[in-house]
Structures are given as C-alpha cells and as structure tokens.
C-alpha cells in the first residue's frame, strides 16, 4: 500500500480515507459529470464509501485500480489515474480524470505514461484497453498519445451510448 510510482512532477499513490474531500471535488467536477457520470458522491460518508468500495476494493481484488495523482512539491491531489477491470471488458482499461484547474498541463499524460510502464513491468498486463465517448476529444487524443489505437466500439450493458474502444495491442 502507498506509492505506486513517481514522475518528474507527481507522486502516484493509492487512495485512503483522508482523500474524501478531494474525491467529492473531483467526482462533482464538470468533466467528470459530463464524460463519466454523476456517481452521487456529495457527502463525506458517500466519499468514504466510494474510496473503500471502488478504489481500495480494486487494489485488493485485482492488484491495481485508480490511483491519486499528487503534485510532488505541494502534496496537492489533482486527479485519478489507473486501471479498472470492468465486467464487460476482457482486459483492464486505463482511466483518468483531473481537476479542472490542473487540466492542460501534461500531468495526466505524465501519469498515464508512467502507469503504462508500471502495468507492463510490474503487473504483467499483456493488454490495456481504453474507452471514451466519441465527444471526448481530449481523452481520445491522450489514449492515442500513450500508444493505444482505436479498434472499434463497445456498448456497455445498460448504457445507450456506444463508446470508442482503444487497445495497446492490434485488433486480431
């Protein structure tokens, strides 16, 4: 438990209960609501539940999950980045979200690039996927920039919208 990786400007670490205020802010930020969806996390209790049942449980169950991106110098949490194992995907997918004030500075690319190496070197993940809405141009560009190629679409169970599917392996 603890730090997963360090980059030039970031510490990438596991979430803990002390992160509840950051989680409330991130999960209610405009891009999270627009592109990921409202998770109904508005209170300390709900945030603590999200940390325990979504983030920490993934570390335990899969050996990976979404991690907190923290600025090295100020120790400020700025986003989430990591891997999710979804029931409808054969392989883990990389996910990321950043607070609005920290978008456009390359932090998410820095974290994703480092975590892709971590997945290969430490987690032995042979294939990493990425999913995003067709309208989320920034995420599409980032997925491409970290070496994933668009290979098709997928419609998650219970969802109306098809998502673009990316992979670091060529489609077979």
JONORKA-V112707 format. One record per residue. N is the residue number from 1. RES is the residue in three letters. PSI is psi in radians with two decimals (none if undefined). Layout:
n | res | psi
N | RES | PSI
N | RES | PSI
//
This chain:
n | res | psi
1 | UNK | 2.57
2 | UNK | -2.35
3 | UNK | 2.38
4 | UNK | -0.75
5 | UNK | 2.83
6 | UNK | 2.41
7 | UNK | -3.02
8 | UNK | -0.69
9 | UNK | -0.12
10 | UNK | 2.68
11 | UNK | 2.27
12 | UNK | 2.03
13 | UNK | 2.88
14 | UNK | 2.63
15 | UNK | 2.69
16 | UNK | 2.96
17 | UNK | -0.45
18 | UNK | -0.23
19 | UNK | 0.13
20 | UNK | -0.69
21 | UNK | -0.73
22 | UNK | -0.76
23 | UNK | -0.75
24 | UNK | -0.81
25 | UNK | -0.82
26 | UNK | -0.82
27 | UNK | -0.19
28 | UNK | 0.19
29 | UNK | 2.68
30 | UNK | -0.79
31 | UNK | -0.60
32 | UNK | -0.86
33 | UNK | -0.78
34 | UNK | -0.85
35 | UNK | -0.38
36 | UNK | -0.77
37 | UNK | 2.72
38 | UNK | 2.08
39 | UNK | 0.01
40 | UNK | 0.48
41 | UNK | 1.72
42 | UNK | -0.36
43 | UNK | 2.90
44 | UNK | -0.79
45 | UNK | -0.74
46 | UNK | -0.69
47 | UNK | -0.74
48 | UNK | -0.67
49 | UNK | -0.72
50 | UNK | -0.79
51 | UNK | -0.84
52 | UNK | -0.85
53 | UNK | -0.38
54 | UNK | -0.91
55 | UNK | -1.07
56 | UNK | -0.66
57 | UNK | -0.56
58 | UNK | -0.68
59 | UNK | -0.76
60 | UNK | -0.83
61 | UNK | -0.73
62 | UNK | -0.29
63 | UNK | 0.13
64 | UNK | 3.00
65 | UNK | -2.80
66 | UNK | 2.31
67 | UNK | 2.77
68 | UNK | 2.27
69 | UNK | 2.13
70 | UNK | 2.32
71 | UNK | 2.26
72 | UNK | -0.90
73 | UNK | -0.83
74 | UNK | -0.19
75 | UNK | 0.37
76 | UNK | 2.18
77 | UNK | 2.31
78 | UNK | -0.23
79 | UNK | -3.12
80 | UNK | 2.52
81 | UNK | 2.43
82 | UNK | -2.70
83 | UNK | 2.50
84 | UNK | 2.48
85 | UNK | 1.77
86 | UNK | 2.55
87 | UNK | -0.55
88 | UNK | 0.07
89 | UNK | 2.49
90 | UNK | -0.44
91 | UNK | 2.83
92 | UNK | 2.64
93 | UNK | 2.64
94 | UNK | 2.33
95 | UNK | 2.70
96 | UNK | 2.65
97 | UNK | 2.47
98 | UNK | 2.51
99 | UNK | 2.52
100 | UNK | -0.70
101 | UNK | -0.17
102 | UNK | 0.09
103 | UNK | 2.64
104 | UNK | 0.21
105 | UNK | 0.07
106 | UNK | 0.05
107 | UNK | -0.76
108 | UNK | -0.69
109 | UNK | -0.79
110 | UNK | -0.80
111 | UNK | -0.80
112 | UNK | -0.79
113 | UNK | -0.78
114 | UNK | -0.71
115 | UNK | -0.50
116 | UNK | -0.70
117 | UNK | -0.73
118 | UNK | -0.74
119 | UNK | -0.70
120 | UNK | -0.83
121 | UNK | -0.58
122 | UNK | -0.48
123 | UNK | -0.16
124 | UNK | 0.68
125 | UNK | 2.02
126 | UNK | -0.47
127 | UNK | 2.33
128 | UNK | 2.27
129 | UNK | 2.97
130 | UNK | 2.49
131 | UNK | 2.53
132 | UNK | 2.82
133 | UNK | 2.62
134 | UNK | -0.52
135 | UNK | -0.28
136 | UNK | 1.38
137 | UNK | -0.71
138 | UNK | -0.76
139 | UNK | -0.70
140 | UNK | -0.79
141 | UNK | -0.73
142 | UNK | -0.75
143 | UNK | -0.74
144 | UNK | -0.72
145 | UNK | -0.50
146 | UNK | 0.16
147 | UNK | 0.19
148 | UNK | 2.50
149 | UNK | 2.51
150 | UNK | 2.20
151 | UNK | -0.05
152 | UNK | -2.70
153 | UNK | 2.83
154 | UNK | 2.48
155 | UNK | 1.85
156 | UNK | 2.56
157 | UNK | 2.33
158 | UNK | 0.05
159 | UNK | 2.63
160 | UNK | -0.61
161 | UNK | 2.35
162 | UNK | 2.52
163 | UNK | 2.63
164 | UNK | 2.43
165 | UNK | 2.24
166 | UNK | 2.73
167 | UNK | 2.63
168 | UNK | -0.04
169 | UNK | 2.50
170 | UNK | 2.53
171 | UNK | 2.42
172 | UNK | none
//
